[in-house]
Amino acid sequence: MFDFLLPFLLIGFGIYFRFFTPQNKASALAYRTKASLKSDHHFEAAHRYLGLLWISFGAFAIFLYLLLLFIPLNFFVRSSLFILIVILLVFLSIRQTEKYLAKL
């Protein structure tokens, strides 16, 4: 049942990164990779782009969860499948953000 909270966490952190970019690069809640730490512009662009992806992926995950409710699956199987999909979406968002930063 708590797996339904994952999309809301994605949306919440997405809003935080999109609209309230951390000012300190050493902040505990910051997207820190080699590409994002190149400059202040890259750092801010990475957070804005990642925030946008997480908001959209979170909305998609809510839709997917509601869709999975109508498929006759065991609760454990449905939860495991959903958590796996959310983890894959997070990895996909990191990959897309790194591609975006490479274009800057």
N, CA, C and O atoms as CSV, one atom per row, in Angstrom:
chain,resi,resn,atom,element,x,y,z
A,1,MET,N,N,0.814,-1.200,0.000
A,1,MET,CA,C,0.000,0.000,0.000
A,1,MET,C,C,0.852,1.257,0.000
A,1,MET,O,O,0.451,2.286,-0.543
A,2,PHE,N,N,2.021,1.174,0.605
A,2,PHE,CA,C,2.875,2.358,0.667
A,2,PHE,C,C,3.582,2.632,-0.653
A,2,PHE,O,O,4.186,3.692,-0.819
A,3,ASP,N,N,3.518,1.700,-1.587
A,3,ASP,CA,C,4.143,1.934,-2.878
A,3,ASP,C,C,3.446,3.060,-3.641
A,3,ASP,O,O,4.037,3.656,-4.541
A,4,PHE,N,N,2.205,3.350,-3.290
A,4,PHE,CA,C,1.500,4.451,-3.937
A,4,PHE,C,C,2.112,5.805,-3.573
A,4,PHE,O,O,1.897,6.788,-4.282
A,5,LEU,N,N,2.868,5.865,-2.482
A,5,LEU,CA,C,3.503,7.121,-2.080
A,5,LEU,C,C,4.692,7.488,-2.962
A,5,LEU,O,O,5.073,8.657,-3.021
A,6,LEU,N,N,5.281,6.522,-3.640
A,6,LEU,CA,C,6.461,6.793,-4.465
A,6,LEU,C,C,6.221,7.855,-5.544
A,6,LEU,O,O,7.058,8.746,-5.694
A,7,PRO,N,N,5.119,7.803,-6.300
A,7,PRO,CA,C,4.900,8.869,-7.280
A,7,PRO,C,C,4.751,10.249,-6.640
A,7,PRO,O,O,5.173,11.253,-7.214
A,8,PHE,N,N,4.153,10.297,-5.455
A,8,PHE,CA,C,4.010,11.587,-4.787
A,8,PHE,C,C,5.359,12.110,-4.295
A,8,PHE,O,O,5.586,13.320,-4.268
A,9,LEU,N,N,6.250,11.204,-3.908
A,9,LEU,CA,C,7.613,11.617,-3.569
A,9,LEU,C,C,8.326,12.158,-4.804
A,9,LEU,O,O,9.021,13.171,-4.726
A,10,LEU,N,N,8.159,11.491,-5.934
A,10,LEU,CA,C,8.759,11.980,-7.176
A,10,LEU,C,C,8.239,13.372,-7.520
A,10,LEU,O,O,9.016,14.262,-7.867
A,11,ILE,N,N,6.948,13.553,-7.425
A,11,ILE,CA,C,6.362,14.858,-7.743
A,11,ILE,C,C,6.830,15.911,-6.748
A,11,ILE,O,O,7.150,17.033,-7.141
A,12,GLY,N,N,6.876,15.567,-5.471
A,12,GLY,CA,C,7.321,16.517,-4.447
A,12,GLY,C,C,8.765,16.950,-4.647
A,12,GLY,O,O,9.068,18.143,-4.617
A,13,PHE,N,N,9.656,15.985,-4.852
A,13,PHE,CA,C,11.052,16.344,-5.107
A,13,PHE,C,C,11.202,17.037,-6.456
A,13,PHE,O,O,12.073,17.892,-6.620
A,14,GLY,N,N,10.365,16.677,-7.416
A,14,GLY,CA,C,10.397,17.351,-8.710
A,14,GLY,C,C,10.036,18.820,-8.588
A,14,GLY,O,O,10.676,19.673,-9.203
A,15,ILE,N,N,9.016,19.119,-7.800
A,15,ILE,CA,C,8.637,20.520,-7.569
A,15,ILE,C,C,9.747,21.251,-6.839
A,15,ILE,O,O,10.061,22.398,-7.155
A,16,TYR,N,N,10.339,20.582,-5.861
A,16,TYR,CA,C,11.442,21.200,-5.113
A,16,TYR,C,C,12.614,21.517,-6.040
A,16,TYR,O,O,13.148,22.626,-6.001
A,17,PHE,N,N,13.019,20.561,-6.870
A,17,PHE,CA,C,14.158,20.791,-7.759
A,17,PHE,C,C,13.820,21.790,-8.859
A,17,PHE,O,O,14.671,22.595,-9.237
A,18,ARG,N,N,12.612,21.755,-9.372
A,18,ARG,CA,C,12.231,22.636,-10.484
A,18,ARG,C,C,12.114,24.094,-10.036
A,18,ARG,O,O,12.593,24.995,-10.725
A,19,PHE,N,N,11.486,24.324,-8.897
A,19,PHE,CA,C,11.178,25.692,-8.504
A,19,PHE,C,C,12.034,26.227,-7.367
A,19,PHE,O,O,12.122,27.442,-7.190
A,20,PHE,N,N,12.658,25.364,-6.600
A,20,PHE,CA,C,13.491,25.790,-5.471
A,20,PHE,C,C,14.863,25.130,-5.576
A,20,PHE,O,O,15.249,24.340,-4.715
A,21,THR,N,N,15.587,25.458,-6.628
A,21,THR,CA,C,16.902,24.864,-6.863
A,21,THR,C,C,17.808,25.141,-5.674
A,21,THR,O,O,17.909,26.284,-5.229
A,22,PRO,N,N,18.475,24.104,-5.148
A,22,PRO,CA,C,19.378,24.323,-4.007
A,22,PRO,C,C,20.477,25.328,-4.360
A,22,PRO,O,O,21.082,25.245,-5.429
A,23,GLN,N,N,20.725,26.260,-3.471
A,23,GLN,CA,C,21.744,27.278,-3.719
A,23,GLN,C,C,23.140,26.765,-3.401
A,23,GLN,O,O,24.126,27.233,-3.969
A,24,ASN,N,N,23.217,25.812,-2.499
A,24,ASN,CA,C,24.498,25.269,-2.073
A,24,ASN,C,C,24.728,23.935,-2.782
A,24,ASN,O,O,23.899,23.029,-2.691
A,25,LYS,N,N,25.847,23.818,-3.484
A,25,LYS,CA,C,26.135,22.578,-4.205
A,25,LYS,C,C,26.409,21.415,-3.265
A,25,LYS,O,O,26.330,20.257,-3.675
A,26,ALA,N,N,26.727,21.705,-2.017
A,26,ALA,CA,C,27.002,20.646,-1.044
A,26,ALA,C,C,25.757,20.267,-0.247
A,26,ALA,O,O,25.848,19.526,0.731
A,27,SER,N,N,24.605,20.767,-0.658
A,27,SER,CA,C,23.357,20.475,0.045
A,27,SER,C,C,23.056,18.977,-0.011
A,27,SER,O,O,23.400,18.297,-0.978
A,28,ALA,N,N,22.419,18.484,1.025
A,28,ALA,CA,C,22.079,17.057,1.075
A,28,ALA,C,C,21.075,16.696,-0.019
A,28,ALA,O,O,21.112,15.588,-0.554
A,29,LEU,N,N,20.188,17.617,-0.351
A,29,LEU,CA,C,19.213,17.382,-1.411
A,29,LEU,C,C,19.641,18.140,-2.660
A,29,LEU,O,O,19.079,19.185,-2.987
A,30,ALA,N,N,20.625,17.614,-3.343
A,30,ALA,CA,C,21.103,18.233,-4.567
A,30,ALA,C,C,21.522,17.144,-5.541
A,30,ALA,O,O,22.004,16.085,-5.140
A,31,TYR,N,N,21.333,17.417,-6.815
A,31,TYR,CA,C,21.745,16.496,-7.868
A,31,TYR,C,C,23.196,16.824,-8.203
A,31,TYR,O,O,23.488,17.819,-8.868
A,32,ARG,N,N,24.092,15.972,-7.732
A,32,ARG,CA,C,25.524,16.238,-7.902
A,32,ARG,C,C,26.166,15.138,-8.740
A,32,ARG,O,O,26.371,14.018,-8.272
A,33,THR,N,N,26.472,15.475,-9.966
A,33,THR,CA,C,27.266,14.604,-10.819
A,33,THR,C,C,28.382,15.455,-11.402
A,33,THR,O,O,28.406,16.674,-11.234
A,34,LYS,N,N,29.298,14.801,-12.085
A,34,LYS,CA,C,30.415,15.535,-12.674
A,34,LYS,C,C,29.909,16.587,-13.665
A,34,LYS,O,O,30.421,17.706,-13.712
A,35,ALA,N,N,28.905,16.218,-14.447
A,35,ALA,CA,C,28.366,17.143,-15.443
A,35,ALA,C,C,27.616,18.305,-14.793
A,35,ALA,O,O,27.699,19.435,-15.272
A,36,SER,N,N,26.891,18.043,-13.718
A,36,SER,CA,C,26.102,19.113,-13.099
A,36,SER,C,C,26.960,20.070,-12.279
A,36,SER,O,O,26.544,21.197,-12.011
A,37,LEU,N,N,28.131,19.641,-11.885
A,37,LEU,CA,C,28.999,20.500,-11.072
A,37,LEU,C,C,29.997,21.296,-11.904
A,37,LEU,O,O,30.870,21.958,-11.343
A,38,LYS,N,N,29.885,21.244,-13.238
A,38,LYS,CA,C,30.803,21.996,-14.099
A,38,LYS,C,C,30.730,23.493,-13.839
A,38,LYS,O,O,31.752,24.173,-13.748
A,39,SER,N,N,29.523,23.990,-13.722
A,39,SER,CA,C,29.334,25.425,-13.490
A,39,SER,C,C,28.006,25.632,-12.773
A,39,SER,O,O,27.213,24.704,-12.611
A,40,ASP,N,N,27.789,26.858,-12.352
A,40,ASP,CA,C,26.518,27.176,-11.698
A,40,ASP,C,C,25.344,27.029,-12.666
A,40,ASP,O,O,24.254,26.608,-12.280
A,41,HIS,N,N,25.586,27.384,-13.931
A,41,HIS,CA,C,24.532,27.251,-14.943
A,41,HIS,C,C,24.149,25.780,-15.133
A,41,HIS,O,O,22.963,25.456,-15.198
A,42,HIS,N,N,25.128,24.902,-15.220
A,42,HIS,CA,C,24.856,23.474,-15.363
A,42,HIS,C,C,24.121,22.930,-14.137
A,42,HIS,O,O,23.212,22.109,-14.263
A,43,PHE,N,N,24.520,23.391,-12.962
A,43,PHE,CA,C,23.895,22.928,-11.722
A,43,PHE,C,C,22.419,23.299,-11.697
A,43,PHE,O,O,21.569,22.473,-11.365
A,44,GLU,N,N,22.121,24.534,-12.046
A,44,GLU,CA,C,20.726,24.979,-12.046
A,44,GLU,C,C,19.932,24.316,-13.167
A,44,GLU,O,O,18.784,23.922,-12.963
A,45,ALA,N,N,20.530,24.190,-14.346
A,45,ALA,CA,C,19.836,23.557,-15.471
A,45,ALA,C,C,19.534,22.090,-15.175
A,45,ALA,O,O,18.471,21.587,-15.538
A,46,ALA,N,N,20.461,21.413,-14.524
A,46,ALA,CA,C,20.246,20.003,-14.180
A,46,ALA,C,C,19.073,19.856,-13.225
A,46,ALA,O,O,18.250,18.955,-13.390
A,47,HIS,N,N,18.986,20.720,-12.237
A,47,HIS,CA,C,17.891,20.635,-11.272
A,47,HIS,C,C,16.551,20.964,-11.915
A,47,HIS,O,O,15.547,20.309,-11.633
A,48,ARG,N,N,16.531,21.964,-12.767
A,48,ARG,CA,C,15.270,22.324,-13.416
A,48,ARG,C,C,14.785,21.208,-14.344
A,48,ARG,O,O,13.600,20.876,-14.363
A,49,TYR,N,N,15.711,20.637,-15.107
A,49,TYR,CA,C,15.334,19.570,-16.037
A,49,TYR,C,C,14.928,18.303,-15.283
A,49,TYR,O,O,13.923,17.675,-15.618
A,50,LEU,N,N,15.698,17.931,-14.278
A,50,LEU,CA,C,15.374,16.747,-13.485
A,50,LEU,C,C,14.040,16.932,-12.762
A,50,LEU,O,O,13.253,15.991,-12.660
A,51,GLY,N,N,13.786,18.134,-12.263
A,51,GLY,CA,C,12.506,18.412,-11.615
A,51,GLY,C,C,11.338,18.241,-12.565
A,51,GLY,O,O,10.307,17.674,-12.202
A,52,LEU,N,N,11.503,18.734,-13.790
A,52,LEU,CA,C,10.452,18.577,-14.795
A,52,LEU,C,C,10.212,17.103,-15.107
A,52,LEU,O,O,9.068,16.662,-15.209
A,53,LEU,N,N,11.294,16.345,-15.258
A,53,LEU,CA,C,11.149,14.912,-15.528
A,53,LEU,C,C,10.467,14.196,-14.375
A,53,LEU,O,O,9.595,13.356,-14.598
A,54,TRP,N,N,10.851,14.514,-13.150
A,54,TRP,CA,C,10.265,13.819,-12.009
A,54,TRP,C,C,8.798,14.164,-11.828
A,54,TRP,O,O,8.015,13.309,-11.416
A,55,ILE,N,N,8.408,15.393,-12.125
A,55,ILE,CA,C,6.984,15.750,-12.057
A,55,ILE,C,C,6.200,14.949,-13.094
A,55,ILE,O,O,5.151,14.384,-12.784
A,56,SER,N,N,6.711,14.900,-14.323
A,56,SER,CA,C,5.991,14.172,-15.373
A,56,SER,C,C,6.019,12.661,-15.138
A,56,SER,O,O,5.012,11.989,-15.359
A,57,PHE,N,N,7.149,12.120,-14.697
A,57,PHE,CA,C,7.220,10.682,-14.417
A,57,PHE,C,C,6.367,10.314,-13.204
A,57,PHE,O,O,5.806,9.219,-13.156
A,58,GLY,N,N,6.264,11.202,-12.236
A,58,GLY,CA,C,5.400,10.950,-11.086
A,58,GLY,C,C,3.939,10.899,-11.486
A,58,GLY,O,O,3.189,10.043,-11.017
A,59,ALA,N,N,3.530,11.824,-12.361
A,59,ALA,CA,C,2.148,11.808,-12.850
A,59,ALA,C,C,1.885,10.538,-13.660
A,59,ALA,O,O,0.820,9.932,-13.546
A,60,PHE,N,N,2.857,10.142,-14.474
A,60,PHE,CA,C,2.727,8.899,-15.235
A,60,PHE,C,C,2.631,7.692,-14.302
A,60,PHE,O,O,1.856,6.770,-14.556
A,61,ALA,N,N,3.406,7.697,-13.240
A,61,ALA,CA,C,3.402,6.577,-12.293
A,61,ALA,C,C,2.062,6.472,-11.565
A,61,ALA,O,O,1.593,5.367,-11.293
A,62,ILE,N,N,1.445,7.604,-11.249
A,62,ILE,CA,C,0.113,7.564,-10.624
A,62,ILE,C,C,-0.892,6.928,-11.581
A,62,ILE,O,O,-1.687,6.073,-11.190
A,63,PHE,N,N,-0.844,7.356,-12.837
A,63,PHE,CA,C,-1.729,6.775,-13.845
A,63,PHE,C,C,-1.473,5.276,-13.989
A,63,PHE,O,O,-2.414,4.488,-14.075
A,64,LEU,N,N,-0.213,4.890,-14.014
A,64,LEU,CA,C,0.141,3.480,-14.142
A,64,LEU,C,C,-0.334,2.668,-12.938
A,64,LEU,O,O,-0.811,1.544,-13.093
A,65,TYR,N,N,-0.204,3.231,-11.754
A,65,TYR,CA,C,-0.665,2.530,-10.547
A,65,TYR,C,C,-2.174,2.304,-10.604
A,65,TYR,O,O,-2.660,1.217,-10.294
A,66,LEU,N,N,-2.901,3.335,-11.000
A,66,LEU,CA,C,-4.356,3.189,-11.096
A,66,LEU,C,C,-4.732,2.172,-12.163
A,66,LEU,O,O,-5.709,1.440,-12.011
A,67,LEU,N,N,-3.963,2.126,-13.234
A,67,LEU,CA,C,-4.199,1.138,-14.282
A,67,LEU,C,C,-3.919,-0.279,-13.779
A,67,LEU,O,O,-4.662,-1.211,-14.088
A,68,LEU,N,N,-2.850,-0.433,-13.006
A,68,LEU,CA,C,-2.505,-1.752,-12.468
A,68,LEU,C,C,-3.537,-2.265,-11.462
A,68,LEU,O,O,-3.650,-3.471,-11.245
A,69,LEU,N,N,-4.288,-1.348,-10.850
A,69,LEU,CA,C,-5.317,-1.781,-9.902
A,69,LEU,C,C,-6.414,-2.602,-10.570
A,69,LEU,O,O,-7.055,-3.432,-9.927
A,70,PHE,N,N,-6.629,-2.366,-11.865
A,70,PHE,CA,C,-7.699,-3.061,-12.570
A,70,PHE,C,C,-7.234,-4.361,-13.215
A,70,PHE,O,O,-8.041,-5.090,-13.791
A,71,ILE,N,N,-5.947,-4.654,-13.125
A,71,ILE,CA,C,-5.425,-5.914,-13.652
A,71,ILE,C,C,-5.406,-6.922,-12.506
A,71,ILE,O,O,-4.847,-6.644,-11.445
A,72,PRO,N,N,-6.004,-8.075,-12.711
A,72,PRO,CA,C,-6.065,-9.051,-11.607
A,72,PRO,C,C,-4.692,-9.680,-11.324
A,72,PRO,O,O,-4.309,-10.677,-11.936
A,73,LEU,N,N,-3.980,-9.078,-10.396
A,73,LEU,CA,C,-2.672,-9.575,-9.970
A,73,LEU,C,C,-2.661,-9.708,-8.459
A,73,LEU,O,O,-3.425,-9.044,-7.758
A,74,ASN,N,N,-1.809,-10.550,-7.979
A,74,ASN,CA,C,-1.572,-10.650,-6.549
A,74,ASN,C,C,-1.017,-9.308,-6.061
A,74,ASN,O,O,-0.289,-8.635,-6.790
A,75,PHE,N,N,-1.360,-8.926,-4.838
A,75,PHE,CA,C,-0.920,-7.630,-4.313
A,75,PHE,C,C,0.597,-7.514,-4.304
A,75,PHE,O,O,1.141,-6.474,-4.678
A,76,PHE,N,N,1.283,-8.566,-3.882
A,76,PHE,CA,C,2.743,-8.539,-3.815
A,76,PHE,C,C,3.354,-8.393,-5.206
A,76,PHE,O,O,4.332,-7.666,-5.378
A,77,VAL,N,N,2.794,-9.068,-6.185
A,77,VAL,CA,C,3.298,-8.985,-7.560
A,77,VAL,C,C,3.079,-7.585,-8.109
A,77,VAL,O,O,3.971,-7.010,-8.732
A,78,ARG,N,N,1.895,-7.037,-7.879
A,78,ARG,CA,C,1.589,-5.695,-8.368
A,78,ARG,C,C,2.501,-4.655,-7.722
A,78,ARG,O,O,3.000,-3.764,-8.408
A,79,SER,N,N,2.722,-4.755,-6.425
A,79,SER,CA,C,3.593,-3.806,-5.730
A,79,SER,C,C,5.031,-3.924,-6.209
A,79,SER,O,O,5.703,-2.915,-6.425
A,80,SER,N,N,5.500,-5.147,-6.374
A,80,SER,CA,C,6.875,-5.356,-6.837
A,80,SER,C,C,7.067,-4.812,-8.244
A,80,SER,O,O,8.073,-4.164,-8.534
A,81,LEU,N,N,6.111,-5.074,-9.108
A,81,LEU,CA,C,6.177,-4.574,-10.476
A,81,LEU,C,C,6.172,-3.049,-10.496
A,81,LEU,O,O,6.940,-2.429,-11.231
A,82,PHE,N,N,5.315,-2.458,-9.697
A,82,PHE,CA,C,5.221,-1.001,-9.666
A,82,PHE,C,C,6.500,-0.372,-9.120
A,82,PHE,O,O,6.976,0.621,-9.670
A,83,ILE,N,N,7.055,-0.921,-8.066
A,83,ILE,CA,C,8.296,-0.380,-7.495
A,83,ILE,C,C,9.432,-0.507,-8.501
A,83,ILE,O,O,10.249,0.405,-8.622
A,84,LEU,N,N,9.499,-1.616,-9.221
A,84,LEU,CA,C,10.517,-1.793,-10.253
A,84,LEU,C,C,10.374,-0.742,-11.346
A,84,LEU,O,O,11.372,-0.187,-11.806
A,85,ILE,N,N,9.155,-0.467,-11.759
A,85,ILE,CA,C,8.920,0.536,-12.802
A,85,ILE,C,C,9.321,1.921,-12.317
A,85,ILE,O,O,9.924,2.680,-13.075
A,86,VAL,N,N,9.004,2.269,-11.085
A,86,VAL,CA,C,9.378,3.582,-10.548
A,86,VAL,C,C,10.898,3.710,-10.463
A,86,VAL,O,O,11.445,4.766,-10.781
A,87,ILE,N,N,11.581,2.658,-10.044
A,87,ILE,CA,C,13.048,2.698,-9.992
A,87,ILE,C,C,13.623,2.885,-11.394
A,87,ILE,O,O,14.568,3.652,-11.578
A,88,LEU,N,N,13.062,2.194,-12.375
A,88,LEU,CA,C,13.521,2.368,-13.753
A,88,LEU,C,C,13.270,3.786,-14.258
A,88,LEU,O,O,14.086,4.334,-14.999
A,89,LEU,N,N,12.150,4.383,-13.863
A,89,LEU,CA,C,11.869,5.766,-14.250
A,89,LEU,C,C,12.884,6.731,-13.640
A,89,LEU,O,O,13.285,7.697,-14.290
A,90,VAL,N,N,13.297,6.481,-12.412
A,90,VAL,CA,C,14.303,7.337,-11.772
A,90,VAL,C,C,15.632,7.217,-12.509
A,90,VAL,O,O,16.285,8.226,-12.777
A,91,PHE,N,N,16.038,5.987,-12.839
A,91,PHE,CA,C,17.286,5.811,-13.590
A,91,PHE,C,C,17.194,6.438,-14.975
A,91,PHE,O,O,18.165,7.019,-15.459
A,92,LEU,N,N,16.038,6.326,-15.612
A,92,LEU,CA,C,15.839,6.945,-16.918
A,92,LEU,C,C,15.945,8.463,-16.822
A,92,LEU,O,O,16.517,9.102,-17.705
A,93,SER,N,N,15.402,9.041,-15.765
A,93,SER,CA,C,15.470,10.497,-15.607
A,93,SER,C,C,16.913,10.959,-15.398
A,93,SER,O,O,17.300,12.016,-15.896
A,94,ILE,N,N,17.703,10.183,-14.673
A,94,ILE,CA,C,19.112,10.545,-14.481
A,94,ILE,C,C,19.851,10.464,-15.812
A,94,ILE,O,O,20.652,11.340,-16.137
A,95,ARG,N,N,19.581,9.416,-16.576
A,95,ARG,CA,C,20.234,9.266,-17.887
A,95,ARG,C,C,19.858,10.417,-18.816
A,95,ARG,O,O,20.717,10.974,-19.500
A,96,GLN,N,N,18.575,10.770,-18.839
A,96,GLN,CA,C,18.125,11.863,-19.697
A,96,GLN,C,C,18.719,13.202,-19.259
A,96,GLN,O,O,19.053,14.039,-20.098
A,97,THR,N,N,18.848,13.399,-17.969
A,97,THR,CA,C,19.439,14.640,-17.467
A,97,THR,C,C,20.901,14.740,-17.873
A,97,THR,O,O,21.366,15.818,-18.245
A,98,GLU,N,N,21.625,13.643,-17.808
A,98,GLU,CA,C,23.029,13.656,-18.220
A,98,GLU,C,C,23.156,13.933,-19.717
A,98,GLU,O,O,24.072,14.639,-20.135
A,99,LYS,N,N,22.255,13.389,-20.522
A,99,LYS,CA,C,22.252,13.691,-21.958
A,99,LYS,C,C,21.963,15.170,-22.196
A,99,LYS,O,O,22.587,15.807,-23.045
A,100,TYR,N,N,21.020,15.700,-21.443
A,100,TYR,CA,C,20.669,17.116,-21.566
A,100,TYR,C,C,21.860,17.999,-21.206
A,100,TYR,O,O,22.129,18.987,-21.889
A,101,LEU,N,N,22.568,17.649,-20.146
A,101,LEU,CA,C,23.724,18.442,-19.732
A,101,LEU,C,C,24.859,18.344,-20.736
A,101,LEU,O,O,25.629,19.294,-20.885
A,102,ALA,N,N,24.979,17.230,-21.421
A,102,ALA,CA,C,26.032,17.086,-22.430
A,102,ALA,C,C,25.788,18.008,-23.617
A,102,ALA,O,O,26.733,18.409,-24.295
A,103,LYS,N,N,24.528,18.347,-23.872
A,103,LYS,CA,C,24.196,19.244,-24.982
A,103,LYS,C,C,24.447,20.709,-24.651
A,103,LYS,O,O,24.564,21.531,-25.560
A,104,LEU,N,N,24.533,21.050,-23.378
A,104,LEU,CA,C,24.736,22.454,-22.985
A,104,LEU,C,C,26.139,22.916,-23.290
A,104,LEU,O,O,26.481,24.068,-23.025
